[in-house]
């Protein structure tokens, strides 16, 4: 698995596993656990979750999946904005650790910006880091203004990533946020890298250009969409998959190299932004 170096110096896999919508149905848990374990077997050892997903249910699923394999895993979770006070962040992290059955997180994120002052959340992150409960911290769903506000605060210079919605159909961050982060060597963690309903009519994977490029490489449209992200500097992708075939499909995207012709065709099919847009969120 290819690794990327965070600003802290620690390394993170560029392709991982998302867990949004996991842990919501108890009957699905055995399949979800098996899928995460298969992902680990395939080398996708980055697992991203959050206290919001299934109201802790996804973290419980992850905890079961990584049992006995914690040392292999780069584990990420997120705190709700309404829990992100100085005290609330620490308590939320402790609850997440208990559900995940681990004593530390590799990375802890503020899920999105809420009404709690960022200075409080950053202070809590620093306390958690000093205590060894988390190794690194970052943010999620932060636009450029939010990032500028955050890094100006005490502890803001230790933010190691910004997790945002980014894929071929949602390229708004390329206008200003992505260049700003790259200038500061802050990687972008792309969630929903294949969109939410990509196989429906009009969905990303139905695009004829994407299909044509996939056919040229004897690949799938999913693999092309992921390869487009993974060829970029400082991008981490965390697709969610609970189907074994989809997991293998995602993993194989790392082996796909797109040509300049492919990239130009994708720009025509999915144009980059020509002006500032509101940050897309899911």
LOGULO-97244 format. One record per residue (C-alpha): x, y, z. Coordinates in steps of 0.02 Angstrom, whole numbers, plus 50000, padded with zeros to 5 digits. Layout:
% residues N
XYZ/...
//
This chain:
% residues 282
500005000050000/500655017249953/500875028850102/500775047650120/501705057550252/500655068750365/501325085550426/501685077150594/502875065150507/501765049950531/501235039950377/499465035950320/498865024250180/498185033650028/496725021550007/495635015950151/493895010650202/492435021750249/491055016150368/489635028450341/487945019250356/488765004650447/488144999550618/486355004950584/485594987550567/486144974050688/485734960550561/487024968050443/488444968250569/489204951150528/489334956050343/490034973250386/491344965750502/491834953050370/491994966750239/493144977250348/494214962050386/494344957950201/494884975850171/496264973750299/496804957550213/496904967350050/498034980450130/496724994150155/497204996650336/496555014550350/494805014050426/493775029950445/492275030950561/491365043350674/490295044050829/488895050350715/488855034750606/487475023950674/487595034150835/489125024250884/488585008450796/489905009950660/491275011750791/490654995750874/490734986750706/492504993150678/493004987750853/492454970050815/493284970150644/494994975550707/495024964350862/496734956150870/497354966950725/497424984350801/499284986350765/498924984650577/497624998350573/497705017150548/496105021650642/495155037950617/493595044250707/492685060650724/491835070850859/490105078750837/490165097850834/488945098950979/490125088251083/491665098251034/491885108651192/493495106751292/492705094151410/491475086951286/492825082451159/493815072851288/492275063451347/491715059651169/493425052851128/493385041451280/491695034651225/492355031651049/493875022551116/492765011351221/491655006951071/493195003950963/493994993351099/495645002451085/496655014251192/497105026651057/496585034150890/497835037450753/496835052650698/495375062050777/494365074750678/493075088150712/491655081950600/491125099250545/491185116750616/489795120950739/489455134250869/490825128950991/492345140250974/493735131450877/494975136551011/494075125251136/494095110251020/495925112650978/496345113951163/495445097451193/496355089351046/498015094651121/497535087451290/497045070951208/498665070551111/499705074151265/498785060251358/499135047751217/497295045251176/497585051750999/499145052550893/498595066650775/497085077750747/496235086850605/494595093450539/493215088750418/492085098850305/493125114650327/493135127250186/494575139350158/493945152450282/493745139050414/495505132650385/496255150050395/495315153050558/495895136550629/497755137450591/497835154950666/497355147750835/498465139350964/498675121350910/498025125050736/499735122350662/499595104050712/498065100450603/498635086350489/497165084250369/495485090850310/494205077650263/492995084150131/491815078249994/492875076649838/492625066649679/492475069049491/490735076549509/491185087549657/492775097049614/492415113749697/493875112449818/495085113749672/494715132449658/495525137849821/495465125249964/496495111549882/497915123149823/497955131449995/498105114650083/499425108549961/500465124149989/500485119450174/500705100650146/499025097050228/498285081750140/496475080950087/495515065450139/494165062850007/492535055350068/491185048949950/492525047149814/491265037949704/489755048849748/488245042449845/487165034449708/488425032049569/487555017549483/485855026049464/485345034349299/486355050349284/487575044249417/489445045849401/489745028049345/488515029649201/489545043149117/490025037348941/491755045248949/492135036349113/491545020149036/492615022748881/494185026048983/493825010749089/493635000048932/495315006148866/496154999949025/495124984149047/494554991849211/492914997749287/492225015549297/492415014449487/494265010649469/494505025249349/493635037249468/494715031449614/496305031449509/495945049549461/495985054149645/497455043049689/498585049749552/498505066949633/499735073549760/499185073849943/497505065049919/496835050750025/495255041549970/494085032250089/492725023349988/491455013350087/491114995550028/490254980950114/490254969849960/491814958949940/491854961649752/491784980449775/493204979749902/494314970449780/493794982649643/494284997449751/495964989849797/496384986449614/496195005149575/497925007749651/498674997949507/497835008449372/498875022349293/497905035149193/498685043349040/498705061949001/497385058248869/496295050149001/496485064849119/496055077348982/494495067448937/493955067149119/494175086049129/492995087748980/491725075749055/491865082749232/492485100749215/493525108549354/492775123849440/492855141049358/492375150749513/492215149349701/490785137849754/490025133149921/490905118450000/489945102649957/489475091950106/488565075750133/
//
